[in-house]
Amino acid sequence: MTSQNILKTNCNVFNTWKPMWVVLLEDGIEFYKKKSDNSPKGMIPLKGSTLTSPCQDFGKRMFVFKITTTKQQDHFFQAAFLEERDAWVRDIKKAIKCIEGGQKFARKSTRRSIRLPETIDLGALYLSMKDTEKGIKELNLEKDKKIFNHCFTGNCVIDWLVSNQSVRNRQEGLMIASSLLNEGYLQPAGDMSKSAVDGTAENPFLDNPDAFYYFPDSGFFCEENSSDDDVILKEEFRGVIIKQGCLLKQGHRRKNWKVRKFILREDPAYLHYYDPAGAEDPLGAIHLRGCVVTSVESNSNGRKSEEENLFEIITADEVHYFLQAASPKERTEWIKAIQVASRTGK
């Protein structure tokens, strides 16, 4: 099974950003208008190509990487989130290394490539590992003057797999951990674990106390590491993302409505809103601790509102925010998620 997913592309074939179905092969990248298409719209050869990530050519777009071919043609791709971009970058780098070394690259199905028993359910195993009482304990670890928060070591993963009787021995545990890493259930943190993933070794996972890993939705962040996208220094960004999407937001001064991308985090509970074009820094933040959120059926004059699917957030400081969802169902989902975050987050 090759790497494949929907990415936004901007290349010489398409002068605007469009979502495409992208497939990584052993010697190139094919992109399709949609997944069901039989023939690709284009193909990018990887031999002699270079990869740039993160790519800053588009200042307002997040999670962009660039492939430059031997003919100096630039092809830009935008992932939906950081972990997805990093996974693509790792696989593409592996493919380019294999081509340079005369090896054959194939991101095979994990189950087939390491012959996992059919009884192994990686999804269920992942949930067990995240169990707050019996799972792997997330720690704050220090290495090379950097503090890695909400992570754990490679040998702790193998220890847990063995003690939990999920595997028979450490070698089998190493294979299971590698498969969890390949399928995105674990993410590398720090230079040692990332170097192992970027290489072409048979086992990209390290049974090592100096190799750090984290769960993709754990709220992981690394302090004092300005060279990595994992840096999140502000307290308000340390919460786990529990919901994200686009909503209409009413401005406080002009009362005009604009589309914004919202990211909801809990513990601490914040709702950040961004320019949907892809700016990395938020335009603003709503602290949700102690807030009130309700649906809105009438305007400030008491008359029935002409806008549908409105809801209002009133913060503990009595600041009012009016938002509009695309449907009644979406409005209900946002209200429930915000209510949960406001009760549980700091």
N, C-alpha and C positions, 0 to 999 in steps of 0.2 A: 504494500500500500504506500503510495507516494504522498508527500505532504500536499494537502489541498484544502482550500478554504476561500471565502470571499474576502478580497482586499480591494481598496480603492486604488486605481492606477492612474498615472499621468505619464505618458510616454510619447514617442514620436508618432505612434499610430493614432493616439487619442490626445487632443490638445487640451481637454478638460478632464476633471476628476470624475471617474465613473466607477461604480462597483462592478467588479469582474470576478469570475470564478478562476482562481489561479492554481495551477498544478506544477509542482516541482518534480522534474524528471532527473535522471542521472547525469544528463549533459545540458539541460536547459530548463527554461520556465515557459510553460504554455498558459495562455489566458483566454477564457471563453466569455461570451456575453452572458451565458447562464449555464448552470451545471448540466442541464440535459442536452446541451448542444453536442453534436457529434464531431465537429471540426473546430479547432481553435481560431480565434481572431488574429493571433500572432504568436511568435515564439522568440524568446531571448536566449541566445547561446551563452553558456557560462564559461566556456574555455577562454582563458585570458582575461576574463572580466574581473572587475574590482567592486567591492561592496562597501558602502558608507552608511554607518549607523551610530548614533542618530544623525539624520540629515537635517540641516538647518536652512536649506534652500527656500523652504516655505515657512516663514516665521510664525504664521498663525495656525499651522497644522501640527498636530501632535502625532507621535509614533510613526514617523516617516523614515523609510530607508531607501537608498538609491543604488542601482546597479549600473555600472558604466562598462559597456562592451569594448572590445578591442578596436572598434571603429569610432570610439569616443561618442557613442550614443548613450544618453542618460535615460534611464527608466525609473520612475518613482512609484513607490508603493506606500500605502497608508493602512496600518492595522487598526483594529478597534480599541485595543488596549495594550499596555506595556508588555505583559507576558506573551501576548500573541506575536507582537513584533519581534521580541527576543527569540522566540521559538523559531520563527521564520529565518531570522539572521543566522542562528546556529546551524540550521539545516543547510542553508545556502552556502555557508562557509565550508561545511563538511563536503558538500558536493564539489566545490571549487578545488579544495585540497585533494580530493580523490582524483579529479581530472588531472591535476598537476603531477600527482604521483603515479599515474597510470593505473589507478585502482577503480573499481566499479562501485558507485554510490547507489544505495537503495535504502530508503527509510522504510523497511519492511514492517509488517504488522508485528508488534512486540510478541504476541502469543506465538506466532509462527517462527520468528527469528530465534527466540531462546527456548522454544518448546515448553511453554508453561503448561501445567496441567489444566485440563478443561474446567476443573472445579474452582480455579482461581478467579475470583470476581474482583477486579482491581477497584471498581467503584465502591463496592461494599467494604473492601479493605481500607480504602482511603477514609471512609466515614468512621471506621473503628479507630484509625490512627488519630483522628481529630477529636475523639471522645474526651470531654473535659476531665473525666475521672480516671479512665483506664487507658487513654491514648498517650501519645508522645507529648511530653511536657515542652511547651515553648519557653525559651529562655532569652535573656539578654546577654549576648556573648561579645567579648572584646578581643580584637586581633588587629595588629598593625595600627594601633591608635585609632581604630574605628570601632564603634559599638553597633552590633547587629541585633536589632530588637525583633522579638517574636520569631525566633528561629531555633534550630537544633542541629546537632552534629551528625555526620554520616554514620559513625559507629553506634550512636544512640538509636538510629533507625533500624540497623541490623540487630542490635540488642533487643529491641522491642519485638521485631518479627520473630526472633527465636524464642523469647520468653513467652510470647503470646501463642506459641505453637502454630504460627502461620507458615513456617518453613521448618525443615528438618535440620539445617545447618547454616553456617554463615555464607557458604558459597551459594547456596540456593537463595538465601536472603539477599545476596548481592544482585542476583538476576532479577528478583522481584522488585527490588528498589530501583534498578535500572529501568525496568519497564514502567514503574510509576513515574519516573523522571521523564521518560520518552513520551508518555501519554499526557504529561502536563499536570499530574497530581502533585508533584514536587517541583520546586524551582531552586536553582543554585544561587547561593549568596556568597560573595567573596571571590577572590582571584583563583584560589585553588580549585574549588568546585566548578567554577565557570570554565577554567582551562581544560578540565577533564571532559566537560560537555562539548566544548568546541573542538576537541581532538577527534581522532578516528579510532580511539581505543575500543575494544570489544565491550568493555563495561564503562559507561560514562559516569556511573555512580561510584563514590569513594567511601570505603569502610574505614574512615579516618576521623579522629577527634578534631582535626584542624580544618575539615571540610564542612562548610555550613550549608544548610538547606532550609526552606520554609514552605508553608502551604500558600498557594496563590491568593487565597482570600483571607489571609490571616491578619492583615494590617502591618505586614513587615515593613520596616524602614531602617536605613543605615545612616548614622550620624557621622559628620566630619569626613565625608567622602564625596567631594565635589566633582569627581570624575565619572560618577555613575548616575544613571537615571533613577536609581533607588533612593536618592537623597530626598528626605522629607523632614524638614527641621521644625516646622510649625506644629504646635500641639494639635491644632484643629484638623490637620490632615492625617493624623495617626489612626483615626477610627477605621473600622472595617467598612468597606463599601457594601451596602445592602440593596441599593436600587439606583438606577440612572436612566435618563431619557430626556427627551425634549418637551418643553412646556412653553406656553405663552406667559410672559411676565409683564405686569403693568408697572411703568416707571413712576417714581414717587413725585417727580416734579412736573413733567409734561403729561403724565397720565396716558402716554401712548403705549401700545402693546408691541413687544418684540419677542421673537423666538430665542430661547436660551436653552443650553444643555445643562441639566441639573444632575448633580452627583450627591447622593444621600449617604452619610456616614454615621455610624453609631459608636459611642464610647471613645472619644467625645462625640456628641450628636451635633452634626453640622450639615447644612444643605448649601453646597457651593454651586454657583451658576457661572457658566462660561459662554463665550462667543461660540456658536455652533460651527463656525468655520474652522475651529481647531486650535485656538490660543491655549498655551500651556498654563498661563496664570488665570485664576478666576476673576470675574468682574466684581464679585461680591460674595458674601457668606451670610447665612442666617443661622444664628445659634439657636438650637431647638430645645435645649434643656428648659423644661417648665413652660413650653409654648402651648397654645391652643390652636387646633386646626379644625375647620369645619367647612362643609359645602356651603355655597352661596347661591341663593335663588333670587335675591332681590338686590338692587343697587342701594347707594347711600340715601336715596330719597324714599326708600321703602317700596318702590315700584318693582315689578318683576323685571329682572335683568334680561336685556336682549342677547347677552352673551351666554352660551351654554357651557356646562361642565366647569363652572368656576369653583374655586375654593380659596379660603383665606387662612393665612398663618398670622397669629398674633403672638409676638415674642414676649418673654418675661419683662422686657423693657417697654412693652406696649407699642412696638413698631408693627405696622400692618403691611402684609404682602398679599397681593391678589395674583393668583395664578389660574391658568386655564388649561385643562387637559383636552385630548382629542376625542374622548368618548366618556360616557358615564362610568364604564368599567375601569378605565384608566384613572379617572378621578378618585374612585373608591380605593383602588390599589395604592395610590400615592398617599391618600389620607391615612389609611391603615398603617402604612410603612412609617410615615412621619410620627404618628401617635406612638408606635412602638419605640422608635428611636428617642423620642422626647422623654419617655418614662425610664428607659434603661441607660441612656448615655449621660456623660458628665456635662 
